[in-house]
Amino acid sequence: MAYLDRKVRRLQWRTSKSRLFFAVFIMLLAFTGALAIRYYAIEPILLRDTAMQPLIKKGSLVWVCRLPQCIDKASFGDIVWARQTNDETLVRKIIGYPGDTIEISDKGRIKTKRKRFMWRGEDSFIETRKFYVPRQGDTIILSALNDVEEDYILRLMNEQGLPLTIKSTLWQGNREIPIERIGSTKLGHRLVSLKELDVLPWQDRRLIEMQIRQAEPGNSPIKIKRQFFVEGDSVPLDTFVVASDNYYLACEKGNHCVDSRELGFFTKERILGRYIKQPDIAKQFVLKKLQEFQKTFLPIKKKEDHNEAPKEPAKEEPKKIKVEVEAIKKDARHDDPHQVNENKPGRNVKVREIKRPHAIKAIDPVTEPTKGQKK
């Protein structure tokens, strides 16, 4: 009767409206959760360039975690999804963390506090340069910057919305040269314009300095210096306070790739997500369930103490051998009709050895014939 009652209740549940409502509710709940994860936690990104090869191939679909916890945990070597100042996005690797000092040579050798490696085909750094990756609250002294640091900090000041005016001057040692001297130099196959001098990247300015150095007499180096002024103010700006942490992002390969070498530092606000092979929440959930299953159904055996000597099993008495010997004696008595009780005195008993496989040596008593009997 109990079996029939359970079967009836099961059939009633399958055909009831409550079951249908429960199934629809579960489906809606799963769909809402998937949408929430898709738009607020995880973002699929399709790589359209070869910047991360061979680590990630072109056309691969990667998943990035957009939660603040994922971005805060980004560290050296992590792959992140970032936004440029023109609102385009890219996927690059962190090689410079806030507070790091990086040295890049023209041969592609990279030296950081955490790692040293080499880029193949480095073509952005025409000379070895060392620079500092600023963090939030750092005060930068503009007059102490080298040419590559000057470019990076200038982009940060423009990003923070600081109105600036730039004035460039040309120096040979301690002697100032007329700035018009730059108009006779070339970049590629064109003459340099004085209007573009203030915003030229450090590589182009270095090429201009080398051309003037070859034409000007004297041994003093040629240097293009820039001064920064707040717009509408004639007092030079010499310090700048960094408002956010910054990261230095790079490609997996060295050449023909746009990264922080051309774009400068990426502030933390422009880091949109961190690359993950699988969502951390799902991974932790699965690991937790596996641990519960192991504890419930696969209990771990207690390890034996190696210090304790293993107990030897007790030796059993050879009962089987004793029984075999007694059977041999009994057979011998039945075979000899003149067998005399061997307990009687004066009876000579001859002992003959019999070899048995898988047993110790047994004896077969054979009585000697008396004087009146035939041998």
Secondary structure, 3 states (H helix, E strand, C coil): CHHHHHHHHHHHHHCCHHHHHHHHHHHHHHHHHHHHHHHHHEEEEECCCCCCCCCCCCCCEEEEECCHHHHHCCCCCCEEEEECCCCCEEEEEEEECCCCEEEECCCCEEECCCCEEECCCCCCCCCCEEEECCCCCCEEEHHHCCHHHHHHHHHHHHHCCCCEEEEEEEEECCEEECHHHHHHCEECCEECCHHHHHHCCHHHHHHHHHHHHHHCCCCCCEEEEEEEEECCCCCECCEEECCCCEEEEECCCCCCCCCHHHHCCEEHHHEEEEEECCCHHHHHHHHHHHHHHHHHHCCCCCCCCCCCCCCCCCCCCCHHHHHHHHHHHHHHHHHCCCCCCCCCCCCCEEEEEECCCCCCCEEEEEECCCCCCCC
